[in-house]
Amino acid sequence: MRRNPGRWVIAVVAVVVAAYVAATASACTRGSTTRSSCTLIHGNWALDNGNAGLYCGVNTELRLLREAHLFLDLEDGDIHPAIPATPARVDEWIRAGVQVPGRPDWIFVKVWGHSASTPGDADAALGPDFGRALSYLETAYNDGRSHRLHYITAREAYNLAVAAARGRQGPAHDYYDTPIPPYLADRAD
């Protein structure tokens, strides 16, 4: 008898490769006239020629991306002094429901920081606010019935996204090490 694992919350504290797009890239190049199966995940640094026009150069980017069904705007998982990690942000990350089609029960949460160039940056990423947010994540989204929390690496997140894109079933941990196996430095002797 197989237990229903509920929703898997997969927290990635690293850079994540857009594996679903890579796994289904041929769908983007076939010239299909149906709704696109590809997604562009875009940050908020330069949307619609924002940030003083330094990065984008396109004034109608959001409209163009939405019309082409290539836009997904996500709550930013960047942790820094101006936007510290909080339980409310944890709930926003979960509600965003970032997933690969075919596995709505695997929710990906990516939390990151660019650097710790100041004491404030280090405190935001390692201090008590972040600790409280992780404690909340572990309490609210790891009951073993409706949610199971996994902390994984970018490599493992890529593997899970590939497994989901290929329609694999079963617990998330079954796919941590394929198609990309653990790096030599990560293997136990």
C-alpha positions as CSV (number, residue, x, y, z in Angstrom):
1,M,0.0,0.0,0.0
2,R,1.5,3.3,-1.2
3,R,1.3,6.2,1.2
4,N,0.2,9.5,-0.3
5,P,3.3,11.7,0.3
6,G,1.3,14.9,0.1
7,R,3.1,18.0,-1.3
8,W,6.9,17.9,-1.3
9,V,8.5,21.2,-0.5
10,I,11.9,21.4,-2.1
11,A,14.0,24.2,-0.8
12,V,17.0,25.0,-2.9
13,V,19.6,27.3,-1.3
14,A,21.7,27.6,-4.4
15,V,21.5,28.6,-8.1
16,V,19.0,26.5,-9.9
17,V,19.2,25.7,-13.6
18,A,15.9,25.9,-15.5
19,A,15.9,22.2,-16.1
20,Y,12.3,21.9,-17.4
21,V,13.2,24.3,-20.3
22,A,16.3,22.3,-21.0
23,A,14.5,19.0,-20.9
24,T,11.8,20.2,-23.3
25,A,13.8,22.6,-25.4
26,S,12.8,20.9,-28.7
27,A,9.2,22.0,-28.0
28,C,10.4,25.6,-28.4
29,T,12.1,25.0,-31.7
30,R,9.4,23.1,-33.6
31,G,7.4,26.2,-34.6
32,S,4.2,25.0,-33.0
33,T,1.2,27.3,-33.3
34,T,-0.2,26.1,-30.0
35,R,0.4,27.7,-26.7
36,S,4.1,27.5,-25.8
37,S,5.3,24.9,-23.4
38,C,8.4,26.9,-22.5
39,T,8.8,29.5,-19.8
40,L,11.1,32.4,-19.3
41,I,11.8,33.1,-15.6
42,H,12.9,36.7,-15.5
43,G,14.2,38.6,-12.5
44,N,13.0,42.0,-11.5
45,W,16.2,44.0,-12.1
46,A,15.4,45.4,-15.5
47,L,11.8,44.6,-16.6
48,D,10.5,46.9,-19.2
49,N,13.8,48.7,-19.5
50,G,13.9,49.3,-15.8
51,N,16.9,50.0,-13.7
52,A,17.6,53.2,-15.7
53,G,17.7,51.3,-18.9
54,L,21.1,49.7,-18.0
55,Y,20.2,46.0,-18.7
56,C,17.2,45.4,-20.9
57,G,16.6,47.9,-23.7
58,V,13.1,46.7,-24.4
59,N,10.3,49.1,-23.2
60,T,7.4,46.6,-23.8
61,E,9.1,43.4,-22.5
62,L,6.3,42.3,-20.1
63,R,3.6,42.7,-22.7
64,L,5.6,40.8,-25.3
65,L,6.5,38.0,-23.0
66,R,2.9,37.6,-21.7
67,E,1.6,37.5,-25.3
68,A,4.1,34.8,-26.2
69,H,3.2,32.9,-23.0
70,L,6.8,33.1,-22.0
71,F,6.6,35.0,-18.7
72,L,6.4,33.8,-15.2
73,D,7.0,36.4,-12.5
74,L,8.0,35.0,-9.1
75,E,8.2,36.4,-5.6
76,D,11.9,37.1,-5.2
77,G,13.8,34.7,-3.0
78,D,16.7,37.1,-2.5
79,I,17.7,37.5,1.1
80,H,19.3,40.8,2.0
81,P,19.0,43.5,4.7
82,A,16.3,45.4,2.9
83,I,14.1,42.3,2.4
84,P,15.0,39.8,5.2
85,A,13.6,36.3,5.3
86,T,10.3,36.2,7.3
87,P,7.6,33.6,7.9
88,A,5.3,35.7,5.7
89,R,7.8,35.5,2.8
90,V,8.1,31.7,3.4
91,D,4.3,31.5,2.9
92,E,4.6,33.6,-0.3
93,W,7.2,31.2,-1.7
94,I,5.0,28.2,-1.0
95,R,1.9,29.9,-2.4
96,A,3.8,30.7,-5.6
97,G,3.7,27.0,-6.2
98,V,6.7,26.9,-8.4
99,Q,6.7,23.5,-10.1
100,V,7.4,21.5,-13.2
101,P,4.2,20.5,-15.1
102,G,3.3,16.9,-14.3
103,R,4.4,17.1,-10.7
104,P,2.2,19.7,-8.9
105,D,3.1,18.0,-5.6
106,W,6.8,19.0,-5.9
107,I,7.0,22.7,-5.0
108,F,10.4,24.3,-5.5
109,V,11.5,27.2,-3.3
110,K,14.8,28.8,-4.2
111,V,16.3,31.1,-1.5
112,W,19.5,33.0,-2.4
113,G,21.7,35.9,-1.8
114,H,24.3,37.5,-4.1
115,S,27.0,38.0,-1.6
116,A,27.8,39.0,2.0
117,S,29.8,42.1,1.2
118,T,28.7,43.9,4.4
119,P,28.0,42.8,8.0
120,G,24.3,43.5,7.3
121,D,24.3,41.1,4.3
122,A,25.9,38.4,6.4
123,D,23.4,38.9,9.2
124,A,20.5,38.8,6.7
125,A,21.7,35.4,5.3
126,L,23.0,33.9,8.5
127,G,21.4,35.7,11.4
128,P,18.3,35.4,13.5
129,D,15.7,36.5,10.9
130,F,16.9,33.8,8.5
131,G,17.0,31.3,11.4
132,R,13.4,32.1,12.3
133,A,12.2,31.9,8.7
134,L,13.9,28.4,8.3
135,S,12.4,27.3,11.7
136,Y,9.0,28.4,10.4
137,L,9.5,26.6,7.1
138,E,10.5,23.4,8.9
139,T,7.5,23.6,11.3
140,A,4.8,24.7,8.9
141,Y,5.8,22.8,5.8
142,N,7.3,19.5,7.1
143,D,4.5,17.6,8.9
144,G,5.2,14.3,7.1
145,R,1.6,14.1,5.9
146,S,0.7,17.1,3.8
147,H,4.2,18.5,3.4
148,R,7.7,17.0,3.4
149,L,10.6,19.4,3.3
150,H,13.9,18.6,1.5
151,Y,17.0,20.8,1.5
152,I,18.8,20.1,-1.8
153,T,21.6,21.4,-4.0
154,A,21.3,23.0,-7.4
155,R,22.4,19.6,-9.0
156,E,19.7,17.8,-7.1
157,A,17.1,20.4,-8.1
158,Y,18.0,20.0,-11.7
159,N,17.7,16.2,-11.4
160,L,14.2,16.6,-9.8
161,A,13.1,19.0,-12.5
162,V,14.3,16.6,-15.2
163,A,12.5,13.7,-13.5
164,A,9.3,15.7,-13.2
165,A,9.5,16.8,-16.9
166,R,9.9,13.1,-17.8
167,G,6.8,12.2,-15.8
168,R,8.6,10.2,-13.1
169,Q,6.5,9.2,-10.0
170,G,7.5,8.4,-6.4
171,P,9.3,10.3,-3.7
172,A,11.5,13.2,-4.6
173,H,14.6,11.7,-3.0
174,D,14.5,8.8,-5.5
175,Y,15.7,11.3,-8.2
176,Y,18.4,13.3,-6.4
177,D,21.3,11.6,-8.2
178,T,20.1,11.0,-11.8
179,P,20.7,12.1,-14.5
180,I,23.7,13.9,-12.9
181,P,25.3,11.8,-10.3
182,P,26.9,13.3,-7.1
183,Y,30.2,15.1,-7.7
184,L,33.3,13.2,-6.6
185,A,33.8,15.7,-3.8
186,D,30.3,14.9,-2.5
187,R,30.7,11.2,-2.4
188,A,31.4,9.4,0.9
189,D,34.5,7.3,1.0
